């Protein structure tokens, strides 16, 4: 029985490289504070461009993106990026 692949060294290395790059959230475009606790809604998470449930590769760097936990959760397993709501101030 194999363990959780997200606990393996290759996955942790991928997460560390994205965190060290310090890029913005690919979903909302805002900066990610990497010093926040992992449970904080605006903390860093690794998101997959092609969701794993839709055939995306867990360890492919081309499929990995930096995202806020809240943005990543709101997107779910949809392949499209949720569009920001329009402002009522025209």
Secondary structure, 3 states (H helix, E strand, C coil): CCCCHHHCHHHHHHHHHHHHHCCCCCCCCCCCCCCCCCCCCCCEEEEECCCHHHCCCCCCHHHEEEEEHHHHHHHCCCCCCCCCCCCCCC
